[in-house]
């Protein structure tokens, strides 16, 4: 196999593997046997990070920053666990999956013999010598095949994740506004981000709290200092700023934007001819009302009457808005003239073909994520935007004047700058490509219930603890710990539901069990530490006010530990 379109990816992957081997062999303190020491270790030795987990943002990831990004795929992260250098606790993995590359050592644990792609149906093992590392040549066929297998494993896992997201994505697209509710620790915020990623959307996360208000969210006055003078200036809030980016993306994906750009390029002489369907194109020129014409092919100085008007071109674009549709035309004269009437169809075909080949008319979705929406005072934060965020009023139909609308310069004002004009100067609205996902914990006693007017503008989806159990598989490397965590979680949640006054809304989410990684080196004590520092406190909050709270806590601890005197078994014994 020869190096193809991803030549740079293969080269960077080769460097990544070389660094990975060098790092592990160096921290085993066999400097004399460390391959790639001079190239990979010595240059960063002053700030060298021995351990860490790249996907969590640890600085160890900086050491592979030149080789870790692979578009349109994902980032490869590095994990090196303390005291586990020669073991499988050290690996490279695609972010968001458990598809790992691990090192296999020789018996003396002094050097790495092979690299293995793990956690796929059939492990792929490649001898280090056969990968051609450290030979200062282009990647060989073995390394290319190794990388291709790694990408295929990632892609399968990635698209399986997207398929799991399909229900949520469809729900969001249908309603534009979605609230994820559920028990604590079900990973609602993480899920919101995954939904945005599955949509290939740009997203932003904010968290509401009691002090959050309209000026933070929409717009408000902010102090500015000019010289010795202190004044105030209107500034966009985080949501309005986000909507401006989304609207700009929407505008750039529109027919008007593409057509006007073509006109501008013809006027500047950047585009002189375009390909026509049935004839040679003469030099282009622009007539009145931004119509496109061609110089006569026989008389250079005369301008022909073969014109393409913007209005008629827009009608044609509305029908044939993709290259696939345009290329399916067998008789362009009949097809085009049936839509816009008599014309020279070849010219209209040529302009439309150019626009479709050189522009993307698919606007990027923008997802705004509000974490803990019911912790803020909703009416104070949204103000008049209650109306605009309604799915039925997306776009200019939902235009409203904001509280500071009179402070935005408009055409005719002395301070109006057309080059830097505010797109919402004539009123604010939420663009059609903006979607809102919120998270909410219904049982949080520190917040008020959500306004009914706001509730009816959102679709609600409950996220059950059991439905998010895959979080444990994705985030915890040791599969024996994953299985034990699942058993404890399931037993505990079943027991919680048996307590009068509690239900599935009081379940313990799998995110709490991810904390087990903090105590991974504590042996048999790790589960007690997880209970003591992360789970027991939450359960005590649930049971506050219960007369027999201490007894119930003990019962739940027994269930958690799978002791024989668990609550469920006691109930069964009482009934015998």
N, C-alpha and C positions, 0 to 999 in steps of 0.2 A: 504494500500500500504506500503510495506516495503522499507527501504532505499536500493537503488541498487548501480549501478556502480558509481554514482556521489555522494557518501556519503559525501566527503569533500566539494563539492559544496553546498549541503544542509546545512551543518554545518556553512559554511562561510556566506551563505545567511541568516541564522538565526541570526548570530552576526550582520550582516549588518542592518537588520530590527530593532534589539534591539538598535543599535547605533542611527539609524534614529529617532526612537521614543524618546530616551533619549535626543538627541540633540534638537529636537523641543520643548519638554516639558521644558528643562532647559532654553532655551532662552526666553521662555514665563515668566521667572522669578518666577516659582513656584518650587523652589528647593526642598522643602519638599515633593512635589508630583512627582518628577522626577524619573521615573523608570530607573534603571540601572545607576544611578548617580555615585556610587562608582566604578563600573567596567569600564564605558565608558567615563565619563566626567572628573572626578577628575584626572586621570592619564595624561590628556593632557591639563589641565586647564591653565597651565602657557603659552602655545602657542595656546590656543583655538581660532579657527576662527569661528565667529558667522555666517557669510554669505559668499556667493560666488557661482560660477558656476563651478562645477568640470570639465566639458567637455572643458572649456576654459583655463584649467591649473591653476585655482585658488588654493591657498594653502589649502582650505577647503577639497579638494580631498585627501590630505595626511592623514587626520584623518580616512579615510575608506580604506586606501591602502592595509590593510591585508585581506580585504573581497570583493574587487571590481572586481577582474579579474576572468573570467569564460571561460575557453578554452574547446572546440574550438569556443565558442561563443564570446562575446565581453565584454567590460568593462562597469560596472554599475557606473554612475556618480551621484553626489549629487548636488542639487541646493537648496539654501535657500536664498530667497529674503528678503532684508531689508524691514521692516514695513509690511511684509505680512506673518509673522510667522504662524498664524492659518489658512491661506488661501491656495489655490491651487498653489500659487507661490513657494511652497516648495515641492520638489519631488525627487524621485530616478528615473533614466531612463537609458535605454540602449543607449550607445553612438551612435550617428548617427540616432536615431529614436525619435519619440515623444511618445513612449510607456512608460508611467509613472506609478509609485506607489505614490499615494498621501495619506495624512493623513486626516481622518475625526475626528473632535473634538466634545466634548460634548458642550452643550449650553453655559456653563460658560467659554469655551475656556481654561480650566485648564488642561485637559488631553485628550489623543487621544483614541477614542473608536474603530476605525477600520482602516484598510488599504485597498485601492482600486486600482486595475489596471485600468488605464484610457486610453482613446484614442484607444480602440479596439472595434470591433462591438458590443459586449455586456460587459459592465463593470463587473468586478469581485470584490465583496466586501467580506472581511473576518474580522470577529470580532477579536479584539486583544487577548482576552482571549482564543479563539479557536485555535489561532496560537501557543499557548504554549510558548510564549516568557518569558525569565527570569526564567525558571524553572530548569535550569542546567541539563537538560536531552537531549537526542538525539532529532532531529527534529521529530515532530509528522506527521501523515498522512495529516492533514490540511495544514501544512506548505509545505510539499512536493508537494501536489497538487497545492498550490498557486504558488510555484516556477516553476513547470512544465507548468502551464498556462502562466506564464510570459515569459518563454523560447519559447513556441510555438508562442506567439504573436510577439516576437522579430524575430523568424525565418521566419515567414510569411512576415514580413516587410522587413527583410534583403534580402530574396530571390527575393522579388518583385523589390528591388533595383538592384540586380544582373541582373534580366531580363531586366530592363531598360538600363543597361550597355551593353547588349549583342551586340547591333549595333556597339558601340565604340570598344568593345573588338575584335569583328570579323574584323573590319577595321584595327585595330592595328596589329593583328596577320597576316593578309594578306599582309600588307605593311612593317611591322617592324618599320616604322617611320611615325609619325602622328603629324600634327600641328592643334591645335584648335584655330580658329580665332573667333572674335566676338566683340560685343560692350563692353565698359567698364562695369565692375560689373556683368558680366554674370557667374562668378564663374568658370572660365576656369581652374585655378590652382587646385581648389578644385575638379573639375570634373576629372582632370588628376589623382589625388590621388585615387579617387573612382574607376576609370578604373583599376588602378594597384591593388587595393584591391579586385576587382571583379575577377581578374586573379590569386588571391592568390600569388601575386608577392612581392619580396623585391624591394623597390623603394627608390630613393634619389632625392631630389629637389635642383637645383641650379638656381640662377638668373643671367642672363647676364646683363652687363652694359658697358659703354664705356671704362672703365679701365680693363675689363676682357680680358685675353690673353691666348696664347698657353701654357705658363708655368703654369697657373692656371688649365687649362683644360686637357692637355695631359701630359706634363712633362717639367722640366726645372731645372736650377741650383739654389740652395738655399744656403745662407751663413751658415757655421757651424764654431764653435769655439772649438778647441782642445787645452786646456791649454791656452797659450798666443798667439797661432797661429790662424789666421782667414783664412778660406778657403771656398771652394764651393763644394757642393755635388749634384749629380743628384737626384731629387725627383719626384715621380709620381704625376701627376695632378689628380683631382677628378674623371675624366671620366676613365682614365686608371686604377686607383685603383678600381673603380667600376667594370670594365671589368675583372679584376683579380679575384674578388670574384665570378662573374658569371661563369667564366671559371672553377674555382675550383669546383663549384657546378656541372657543366656539366661533369667534369672529374669523380667526385665521383658517378655520376649516370650512368656511362658507363659500358659496358660489361668488358672491359679490366681491369678496376679498381676492379670490383667485383671478377673476376677470379683470378687476381694476389693476392688479399687479401686472397682468399681461399687457394692458393698455399702457401702463407706465413704462414697461420695458421696451415696447415698440417705439414710444415717443423718444426714449433716450437712445435708441439705436442698438440696444442690447440684443433684440430679436428682430431679424430682418425677414426671415421666411419661416414657414411651418409646413409640415408634410400634409399634402392633400390626398384624397382617396383616388381620384381618377385623372388628375392632371398635375403638371409641374406648378409650383407656387412661385409667383412673381414677388417682388419686394412689397412688404406690408406698409401701410400708412394708416393714420387715424383721421376719420372725418368727424363732423359735428355729432354731438350726443354720444360720443365714445363708440362710434361704429367703426368696424375694421374693414379696410378696403385693400385692394391690390393694384399696383401699377399695371397698366395695359401691357400685355406681353409683346405687342407689336409696336406700340408707341410709348417709349419710356417716359416721356414727359406728360402724357395724358393719364388721368386717374380713372379707373374703370368704375362702372356702376355696380360691380359685384361687392356688396356690402353685407357685413354680419352685424346685426343690431343686438344690443345687450338684452333687451326685453324678449326678443324671439329666441335668443340663445338660452335664456333662463327657462323658457317653456320646454325647450328641447332637453335641457339638463335635468329637469324635474322627472322626465320619463327615462332617459338613458344616463343614469348617474354613476355608472361603473363601467370600466373598460370591458368587462365581460359582456354586459348588455349591449354595448356599442359594437363589439366585434361579432356579435351574433346576427347583425343585420345582413341580410342577403341582397336586398334591393334598397340602397340608401335613398334613392330619389323618392320612391313610394313611401317608405317609412318616415322619412324626415318631413316631407311635404304634407303628409297626413296630419302632422302635429302643428306645423307653423305656416302652412300654405306654400304658395309658389316661391321658389328660391333656387339658387344654384347650390344644390345639396352638398357638393364636394367641399365648398368653402365652409359651410356650417359643420360638416363632419370633421374637417381639419382643425378648426378652432376647438371644438369639443374634445377631440382626441388629444390635443395638446394639453388642455386643462386637466383631463383625467390622468394623463401620464405624468404630470409634473406637480400634482397637488394631492394631498390626502384630505378627503372630505369627511373623514370620520373624526369627530371631536373626542378628545380624551375625557373620560369621566373623572369627576372630582368628588371625593368622599370626605365629608367633614365629620369627625368622630367626637362626640361629646361624652366624656366619661363622667359617671355619677350625676346624670342630669337632674335628678330630684334633690340634690344637695344644694342647688342654687334656688333663688327666688325667681321662678320662671317668668312671671309677668314683668318683673323689673328688668330682667336681662334682655328679653326679646322685644319688649315695647310693641310698636306697630308692626313688627315682623311676624306676629301671629298670623296675619293675613297672607303675607308673602310666602311663607314656607309651606303653605297648603299645596299639595301636589297638583291640584286643579288650577293653581295660579302661578305655576312656574313660568318664567319668562316675563315679557313686558305686560302680560295680562295682570300680573300681580304687582305692578309698579305702585310704590307708595312714596310720600315725602317723609323723610326721616326728620328727627327733631332738630337737626342742625343743617337742614337742606339749604336754608338761606345763606349759609356761610360758604357754600361751594360756588366758585366763580363760573359764570355762564356766558354764552355768546353775548357780546355787547357790553359786558362789565369791563371796567378799566384794567382790572388785574387778570383778565382772561388770557390764557396762553393756549393757543390751539394745538401746539406741539405737545403740551403736557396736560391736556384737558381731562377732567374726571369723566369716566365713561358713565357714571351714575349722576351726572350734573342735573339731569332733568327728572330725577326720581330713581329710587333704588328698587331692584327686583332680584330674585334669586334665579340665576341662569338655569336653563333646562338640563344642563349636564352636571348639576350639583346634586349630590345625594347626602342625606344625613343619617348617620347611625348613632344611637345613644345607648348607653348602658344604665341600668337601674337596678337597685336592690330593694325590693318591695318591703323587706322586713327590717330595714334600717330605722331604728326608733328615733334617730336624731334628725330626721327630715320630715317635711310635710308631704302629704299626698299630692300627686300631680294634678294640676288644673284640668278639668274635663275638656275645656276648649282646646288644650294642647293634646290631650290624649286622643281625641278623634282625628287628629292630623297625622297620627302615626299608626303603623302596623306594629303589633306586639308579638314577640317570639320568645317563649320561655326556653331557657337553656338549662336542661337537666344535668346534674352532676355526672350521671352515667354516660350521657351523650358526649362528654368531653374527656372520657377516660383515656383517649389516645394521646393526650398531653403527656402522660407518664411514659409512653413508648418513645415519644419524640424527644423528650428532654433527659431521661435517665438512661445511662449507658448500660448499667448492670441489669440484665433481664430478670435475674432472680429477685432483685429488689423491686423491680416493676411488678412482678406477679404477687409478691407479698403485699405491696402497697395497694394493689387492686382488691385483694381479699379483705384487708383491714377496712378500706374505704367502703366496700359493699356491706360488710357486717355492721359497721357503725351507722351508715345511713338507714339501713333497715331498722335498727334499734331506735334511732331518732324518731322515725315515723310512728313507732309504737307508743311514744309518750303522748299523753293527752294534751292537746293544745298545740302540738307541733305537727308539721307535715313536710312534704318534699321541699318547700321553700327554705327549710332549715337544714337541708343537707350540708355536708362538708364537701366542698369541691376539690377536684384533684390538684389544684394549684397549691393547696396546703401540704400535700404529700410530696411536692417537688422540693420542699425544704429539707427532706431527708438527706439531700446531697451535702448539706452543711455539716452533717454528722457521720459521713460515710466512713470515717476512720475511727469511729467510736465502738466498733464491734457490736456486741449484743445490746449495748446501751442505746444505740441510735434511735430505736423505736420509742423508748421511754422519753428520750430527749425531745423527739418530735412532738409527742403528746404534751409534755410539760410546758414547752415554750411556744407552741403554735396552735394546738387543738383544744386543750383543756380550757383556756381562757375564753375561747369563743363559745364553748358549750356552757360555761358558767353564765355567760351573758344571755344565752338562750333560756336558761333555767332560772334567771333572776326572779324572785318572788315566789318560787315553788317552795312549799313547806319542807319537802323532802329532797331538796336540791342536792345535798351531799350524798345521799343514798343513790340518787339517780346518776350522779357523776361516777360513783364507784361502779355502778352497773355498766355504764357506757365504757369505762376503762376495761372492765372484764371482757366486754364484747370486743373491744379494740384488740385486746391481747389474746382473744379466743380462749379464755379460761372457761372451765366447765360450769362455773357458777354465774354464767351470763344471764342477763335480764330475760332473754327469750326462753332459755331453758328453765329458769325459775318459774316463769309463767306456765310452761308446759307441766312442770312438776306439781304446781298448785292445782292444776286441773285434773290430776290423776286421782 
